[in-house]
Amino acid sequence: MRIAVTGSIATDHLMTFPGRFSDQLVADQLHTVSLSFLVDQLDVRRGGVAANIAFGMGQLGTRPVLVGAAGADFDEYRAWLDRHGVDTGSVRISETLHTARFVCTTDADHNQIGSFYTGAMSEARLIELKTVADRVGGLDLVSIGADDPEAMLRHTEECRTRSIPFAADFSQQIARMNGDEIRILLDGATYLFSNEYEKGLIETKTGWSDAEILGRVGHRVTTLGARGVRIERAGGDTIEVGVPDEERKADPTGVGDAFRAGFLSGLAWGVSLERAAQVGCMLATLVIETVGTQEYQLRRGHFMERFTKAYGEEAAGEVRTHLG
C-alpha cells in the first residue's frame, strides 16, 4: 500500500530565557514594546506535521511519500529523512523562500513568545498529486494534514477527482478554517482524524451532528489523550484502544503525529483497524518519552516487548511479521 503524506515541513527554533517576561513589561508602555531577551539555550528541532508523520512511518519500514514544500535550506533535513526511510522525491523546493520555521522563547514561568514563518509552505498549493502518483506508480491513500490552506483544498479536490482515498487531518489549521472549508475537506474522506476538542469544533463549525459527519466519512478516528483512541464507523462497532504504560513523560509535542504514523503504517501492512491503532498508540508513547518530535529511536526488540505487554501475544504476533 503506497501512502502519500501531505502537510507542513518546518524547523523549530526553541530558546529558553532564564528570567520572566512579566518583569520586563512596563504597564503604561505596552503600546511601544521594544524588547530583546538574552537567552541561554537554543534547540533546533526538525518538525512539521507531514515530516513528523513520514519520519515515524519510515521508522516502521513503510516507506511513505512526503509531499510538501520547503526551501533551499532543506538539504540537511532531506538527508535526515532519506536516511530514515522517507521518500522525499516529491518535496517541492522553493527558489525564493526558506523552509517554514517556528521561533519561540520560553521564560522561567513557561510563558512563551513565538512566531511562525510560513515561508515555502505557501508553495504547497502548486503541487499536483498526479505528478506524485505517476512518479511512484500510483497512490493508495493520501493523508491531507495541516498545510497551506489552499494546498489542503487542492489536494482534497484532486483526490476526489482521481478517486484516490484520502484522510482528512486538519490539526492546527482548524482554528482558521470556516465551516464551508471544513465541510469540503472532510466530505468523502476515508478517515477523519482529530482529537476530542477538535471533534467538537468540527461539529460546531460545520453545523453537522456527529451522526451526520459519520455518514460522510468512512471512519472517524478520535484521539483521547491518556485514554487512547476511538474509531467509529457508521453502522459498525466502535473500536477503543488504550495506551501502553509510559516510562516517563518528557514532551507531548508530536504525539498526535506519531499516532498517525503508526496507524497509517498499520493500514499499509493490511492489519485490522484495532491493530493499526495499537501500533499508533505504542509509537505515540515512545514520542512522549522523548524531547523532540523526531528524536526517538525505534528498536524492534524494545518496541515489541512493550507492545506485547500492552496488547498481548496474539496482537504482537500479527505486528511482528510486518515490523522491519
C-alpha positions in Angstrom: 0.0 0.0 0.0 1.5 3.3 -1.1 0.7 6.2 1.2 1.5 9.9 0.5 1.7 12.2 3.5 1.0 15.9 2.7 1.3 18.8 5.1 3.8 21.1 6.7 7.6 20.7 6.7 9.3 23.0 9.3 12.1 23.5 11.7 11.5 24.7 15.3 14.0 27.1 17.0 13.3 26.9 20.7 15.0 29.2 23.1 15.0 29.5 26.9 15.0 32.8 28.8 16.1 32.4 32.4 14.0 35.3 33.6 10.4 36.3 33.5 8.7 38.2 30.6 6.4 39.9 33.1 9.4 41.6 34.8 10.4 43.3 31.6 7.0 44.7 30.7 6.1 48.3 31.8 2.3 48.5 32.2 1.8 52.0 30.7 4.3 51.4 27.8 2.8 48.3 26.3 1.8 50.2 23.2 5.5 50.8 22.4 7.1 47.5 23.4 10.7 47.1 22.3 12.5 44.2 24.0 15.3 41.8 23.4 15.9 38.8 25.6 19.3 37.3 26.2 18.6 33.5 26.1 20.9 30.8 27.4 19.7 27.8 25.5 18.8 27.1 21.8 17.4 23.8 20.5 16.9 23.5 16.7 14.5 20.6 16.0 13.0 19.1 12.9 9.3 19.3 12.7 6.2 19.9 10.6 3.2 17.5 10.8 3.9 15.8 7.5 7.6 15.4 8.1 6.9 14.0 11.6 4.3 11.5 10.4 6.5 10.4 7.5 9.5 10.0 9.8 7.5 7.7 12.1 6.3 5.7 9.1 9.8 5.4 7.8 10.9 4.1 11.2 8.3 1.4 10.9 9.5 0.5 7.4 6.5 1.6 5.3 8.4 4.0 3.0 5.9 6.9 2.9 6.0 9.6 0.2 6.4 13.0 1.7 4.5 15.7 -0.1 5.1 19.4 0.8 7.1 22.5 0.1 10.5 23.5 1.6 13.3 26.0 0.9 16.8 25.6 -0.5 17.9 25.2 3.2 16.1 21.8 3.2 19.2 19.7 2.1 20.3 18.6 5.6 16.7 17.9 6.7 16.1 15.9 3.4 19.2 13.8 4.1 17.9 13.0 7.6 14.5 11.9 6.3 16.1 9.9 3.5 18.3 8.0 6.0 15.2 7.2 8.0 13.2 5.6 5.2 11.2 8.5 3.8 10.7 9.1 0.1 11.4 12.9 -0.3 11.4 12.9 -4.1 8.1 14.8 -4.2 9.0 17.7 -1.9 8.8 21.0 -3.8 11.9 23.2 -3.3 11.2 27.0 -3.4 13.6 29.2 -5.4 13.0 32.2 -3.2 11.6 31.2 0.3 13.1 29.4 3.3 11.6 26.3 4.9 8.8 27.1 7.3 10.1 28.0 10.8 8.7 28.3 14.3 10.8 30.5 16.6 9.8 30.5 20.2 11.2 31.8 23.5 10.1 30.3 26.8 10.6 32.1 30.2 11.1 30.7 33.7 7.3 30.6 34.2 6.8 28.6 31.0 5.2 31.6 29.3 6.0 31.7 25.6 6.5 34.3 22.8 6.7 32.8 19.4 6.4 33.5 15.7 5.6 31.1 12.8 7.2 31.9 9.4 5.1 30.2 6.6 7.8 30.6 4.0 8.0 27.9 1.4 4.9 26.2 2.8 2.8 28.7 0.8 4.0 27.0 -2.4 2.5 23.6 -1.5 -0.6 24.7 -3.3 1.4 24.4 -6.6 1.9 20.6 -6.1 -0.1 18.3 -8.2 -0.8 14.8 -6.8 -1.0 13.3 -10.3 2.7 14.1 -10.7 3.4 12.4 -7.4 1.3 9.3 -8.3 3.0 9.0 -11.7 6.4 9.1 -10.1 5.8 6.3 -7.6 3.5 4.2 -9.7 0.2 5.1 -8.1 -1.2 6.1 -4.6 -3.5 4.0 -2.5 -4.1 6.7 0.2 -3.3 10.4 0.7 -3.1 11.8 4.2 -4.0 15.5 3.9 -2.6 17.2 7.0 -2.2 20.8 8.2 -0.6 22.8 5.4 -1.1 25.9 3.3 -5.0 26.1 3.3 -5.1 26.3 -0.5 -2.9 23.3 -0.8 -5.2 21.3 1.5 -8.3 22.2 -0.6 -6.4 21.4 -3.9 -5.2 18.0 -2.7 -8.7 17.1 -1.4 -10.4 18.0 -4.6 -7.8 16.2 -6.7 -8.2 13.1 -4.6 -12.0 13.2 -5.3 -11.5 13.8 -9.0 -9.0 11.0 -9.4 -10.8 8.6 -7.0 -7.8 8.4 -4.6 -8.9 7.5 -1.0 -7.8 10.3 1.4 -7.6 11.0 5.1 -8.7 14.4 6.4 -6.5 15.7 9.2 -7.0 19.5 9.8 -4.9 19.7 13.0 -3.6 23.2 13.7 -5.4 24.7 10.7 -8.9 24.0 12.0 -8.8 27.2 14.1 -8.6 29.4 11.0 -10.9 27.5 8.8 -14.6 28.3 8.4 -17.5 25.8 8.2 -17.6 25.7 4.4 -13.9 24.9 4.1 -14.1 22.1 6.7 -17.2 20.6 5.0 -15.3 20.5 1.7 -12.2 18.9 3.3 -13.9 16.1 5.2 -16.8 15.1 2.9 -16.0 11.7 1.4 -12.8 11.2 3.5 -11.9 7.5 4.2 -10.5 8.6 7.5 -11.2 11.7 9.6 -8.5 12.4 12.3 -9.0 14.8 15.2 -8.6 15.0 19.0 -11.6 15.4 21.3 -11.6 19.2 21.3 -11.2 19.4 17.5 -14.1 16.9 17.2 -16.4 19.3 18.9 -15.0 22.3 16.9 -15.7 20.4 13.6 -19.3 19.8 14.6 -19.8 23.4 15.7 -18.2 25.0 12.6 -19.9 22.7 10.1 -23.3 22.6 11.8 -23.3 18.8 11.3 -24.0 16.4 14.1 -21.7 13.5 15.0 -24.0 11.1 13.1 -24.1 13.3 10.0 -20.3 13.5 9.9 -20.1 9.7 10.4 -22.4 9.4 7.4 -20.0 11.4 5.2 -16.7 9.7 6.1 -15.6 6.1 6.2 -14.0 6.2 9.7 -13.8 8.8 12.4 -10.6 8.4 14.4 -10.6 10.5 17.6 -7.5 10.6 19.9 -8.4 10.8 23.6 -5.0 11.7 25.2 -4.2 9.4 28.1 -7.3 7.4 27.4 -6.1 6.2 23.9 -8.2 6.4 20.8 -11.7 5.7 19.5 -12.6 4.6 15.9 -16.2 4.9 14.8 -17.8 3.7 11.6 -21.4 4.4 10.5 -23.4 1.3 11.2 -20.3 -0.5 12.6 -19.0 -1.3 16.0 -16.9 1.3 17.8 -13.3 0.3 18.4 -11.5 1.7 21.5 -7.8 1.2 22.2 -5.9 2.2 25.3 -2.3 3.4 25.6 0.7 1.5 26.9 2.3 2.4 30.2 4.7 5.3 30.0 8.2 5.1 31.3 8.3 8.8 31.7 6.6 11.9 30.3 9.2 14.2 28.7 7.5 16.2 25.9 4.0 15.8 24.4 4.9 17.6 21.2 4.4 15.4 18.2 2.5 12.7 20.0 -0.5 13.0 17.7 1.7 12.9 14.6 3.3 9.7 16.0 -0.1 8.1 16.4 -1.0 8.8 12.8 2.4 7.4 11.7 1.7 4.1 13.5 -1.9 3.9 12.4 -1.1 4.6 8.7 1.7 2.1 8.8 -0.8 -0.5 10.1 -3.1 0.3 7.2 -0.1 -0.1 4.8 0.6 -3.5 6.4 -3.0 -4.6 6.0 -3.7 -5.3 9.6 -7.0 -4.6 11.3 -8.0 -1.1 12.5 -7.6 -2.2 16.1 -4.0 -3.4 15.4 -3.2 -0.2 13.5 -4.5 1.9 16.4 -2.4 -0.2 18.8 0.7 0.4 16.7 -0.1 4.1 16.7 -0.5 4.3 20.5 2.8 2.4 21.0 4.7 4.8 18.7 3.0 7.8 20.4 4.2 6.5 23.8 7.8 6.5 22.5 7.5 10.1 21.4 6.0 11.4 24.7 9.0 9.8 26.5 11.4 11.8 24.2 12.2 15.5 23.9 11.6 16.4 20.2 9.3 15.0 17.6 11.9 13.0 15.6 14.5 12.2 18.3 13.2 8.8 19.4 14.7 5.6 18.3 12.6 2.6 17.3 14.4 -0.5 18.4 12.5 -3.5 17.2 13.0 -5.8 20.2 12.2 -3.0 22.7 9.1 -1.9 20.7 7.7 -5.5 20.5 8.4 -6.2 24.2 6.4 -3.2 25.3 3.7 -3.8 22.6 3.3 -7.4 23.8 3.0 -6.2 27.4 0.3 -3.7 26.5 -1.8 -5.7 23.9 -1.0 -9.3 24.3 0.9 -12.0 22.4 -1.8 -12.5 19.7 -1.7 -8.8 18.7 2.1 -8.8 18.9 2.3 -11.8 16.6 0.4 -10.0 13.9 2.5 -6.9 14.1 5.9 -8.7 14.5 5.7 -10.1 11.0 5.5 -6.6 9.4 7.8 -4.6 11.6 11.1 -4.0 9.8 
